[in-house]
């Protein structure tokens, strides 16, 4: 699908970073799923924690698997299409209080409409509609990680708390030492 270059889109591209779904990872320890969005032509990525159903929905679409009956995201895409609209792009536009926020940009009768969305739903729709995914520059600058080219399996933060710890001031080690000792004493 071609990407239009009108003035509105050019302004967005200047403040948005195009990404693609790099992988979906599963933590055996916490049972959480993480979708990893990687900046196009870069090793910078941003991990987003998502639910198991959303992870499956994204994985199925990325793998090109078509279920025998439409899943929720397939149904929504079909409804958008039947209403003579189309998804133009999705944007992960903010992060606060441990939550990613997204917008789905639709085109209808020459107008651009924006829908508020969970990031996982926006990504699931984007991979089905084969449209660009963007991350706001301030989100990528704050939460993006650079993956070592030598190690494609670079360790990602595994919890929202770890991500926040990397982006917020560190706490005094003495205050946390009692908890570290306890955690270190636990046998897996």
C-alpha positions in Angstrom: 0.0 0.0 0.0 1.5 3.4 -1.0 2.1 6.0 1.7 0.7 9.4 0.7 2.9 12.4 1.2 0.5 15.3 1.7 1.4 18.2 4.1 -0.3 16.6 7.1 1.5 13.3 6.7 4.9 15.1 6.1 4.5 17.0 9.4 3.7 13.7 11.2 6.7 12.0 9.7 8.9 14.7 11.1 7.8 14.0 14.7 7.0 10.3 14.3 9.4 7.3 13.9 8.3 4.5 11.7 8.5 1.1 13.3 7.7 -2.5 12.5 6.7 -5.5 14.6 10.1 -7.2 15.3 8.9 -10.0 17.5 6.5 -11.0 20.2 8.1 -12.4 23.3 6.8 -14.5 26.2 8.1 -14.4 29.7 8.1 -17.9 31.3 8.5 -16.3 34.7 5.7 -13.7 34.6 3.5 -15.2 31.7 3.5 -11.7 30.2 3.7 -11.0 26.5 5.7 -8.2 24.9 5.4 -6.9 21.4 8.7 -5.5 20.3 8.5 -2.6 17.8 11.8 -1.9 16.0 12.6 1.4 14.3 12.9 0.9 10.5 16.6 0.8 9.4 17.8 0.9 13.0 18.4 -1.3 16.0 16.4 0.9 18.3 13.3 -0.7 19.7 10.5 -0.2 22.2 8.8 -3.1 24.1 5.1 -2.9 24.8 3.5 -5.3 27.3 0.3 -6.7 26.0 -2.3 -9.3 26.9 -2.2 -12.9 25.7 -5.2 -12.5 23.3 -3.8 -9.4 21.7 -0.4 -11.1 21.4 -2.1 -14.0 19.6 -4.0 -11.6 17.3 -0.8 -9.8 16.3 1.2 -13.0 15.9 -1.5 -14.6 13.7 -1.6 -11.6 11.4 2.2 -11.3 11.2 2.4 -14.9 10.3 -0.3 -14.5 7.6 -2.6 -17.0 9.3 -6.3 -16.5 8.5 -8.6 -18.1 11.1 -11.7 -19.9 9.9 -13.9 -17.3 11.5 -13.0 -13.6 11.9 -11.4 -12.5 15.1 -12.4 -9.2 16.7 -9.7 -7.3 14.8 -10.7 -8.9 11.5 -14.3 -7.9 12.2 -13.3 -4.3 13.0 -11.2 -4.1 9.8 -14.1 -5.5 7.7 -16.5 -3.0 9.2 -14.1 -0.1 8.5 -13.8 -1.3 4.9 -17.5 -1.8 4.4 -18.1 1.8 5.6 -15.9 3.0 2.7 -13.1 4.0 5.1 -9.6 2.8 5.4 -6.9 2.7 8.0 -4.1 5.0 7.0 -1.6 4.5 9.8 -1.5 3.9 13.6 0.6 6.0 16.0 1.8 5.0 19.5 1.6 8.6 20.7 2.1 8.6 24.4 3.1 6.7 27.6 2.2 7.6 31.1 1.2 5.8 34.3 2.6 2.5 32.9 0.3 2.7 29.9 1.0 3.2 26.2 -1.6 5.2 24.2 -2.3 4.9 20.5 -4.4 6.6 17.8 -5.8 4.9 14.7 -5.8 7.3 11.7 -8.7 6.6 9.3 -9.5 8.2 6.0 -13.2 8.7 5.2 -14.5 10.8 2.3 -11.2 12.7 2.1 -11.1 13.5 5.8 -8.7 12.1 8.4 -10.4 10.8 11.5 -8.5 9.6 14.7 -9.7 7.0 17.0 -8.3 6.5 20.5 -7.0 3.0 20.9 -5.1 0.6 23.1 -1.6 0.2 21.5 -2.1 -3.6 21.2 -5.4 -3.2 19.3 -3.9 -0.5 17.0 -0.9 -2.8 16.2 -3.2 -5.7 15.5 -5.2 -3.6 13.1 -2.1 -2.2 11.4 -0.6 -5.6 10.6 -3.9 -6.8 9.2 -4.4 -3.7 7.1 -0.7 -3.6 6.1 -0.4 0.1 7.1 2.5 2.0 8.7 3.1 2.0 12.5 4.6 5.0 14.0 5.9 5.8 17.5 6.0 9.4 18.7 9.5 10.7 18.9 9.2 11.6 22.6 8.0 8.1 23.4 10.9 6.5 21.4 13.4 8.9 23.0 12.2 8.1 26.5 11.5 4.4 26.2 13.5 3.2 23.2 16.4 0.8 23.7 19.4 0.2 21.3 19.8 -3.5 20.6 23.4 -4.6 20.2 23.9 -5.7 16.6 26.0 -8.7 17.9 23.2 -10.0 20.1 19.8 -10.2 18.4 18.4 -11.7 21.6 19.4 -8.6 23.7 17.6 -8.8 27.0 14.5 -6.7 27.2 13.0 -5.2 30.3 10.6 -7.8 31.5 8.1 -5.8 33.5 6.7 -2.3 33.4 8.5 -1.6 36.7 11.8 -2.4 35.0 11.0 0.0 32.2 10.0 2.7 34.6 13.1 2.1 36.6 15.2 2.7 33.5 13.4 6.0 32.7 13.1 7.4 36.2 15.6 8.5 38.8 17.1 5.7 40.7 16.3 5.1 44.4 18.9 5.0 47.2 20.5 1.5 47.2 20.4 1.4 51.0 16.6 1.6 51.1 16.3 -1.3 48.7 19.1 -3.5 50.0 16.9 -5.5 52.4 14.6 -6.4 49.4 17.5 -7.3 47.2 18.9 -9.7 49.9 15.5 -11.4 50.2 15.1 -11.7 46.4 18.6 -13.0 46.0 18.0 -15.7 48.7 15.0 -17.2 46.8 15.8 -20.4 44.9 14.0 -20.8 41.5 
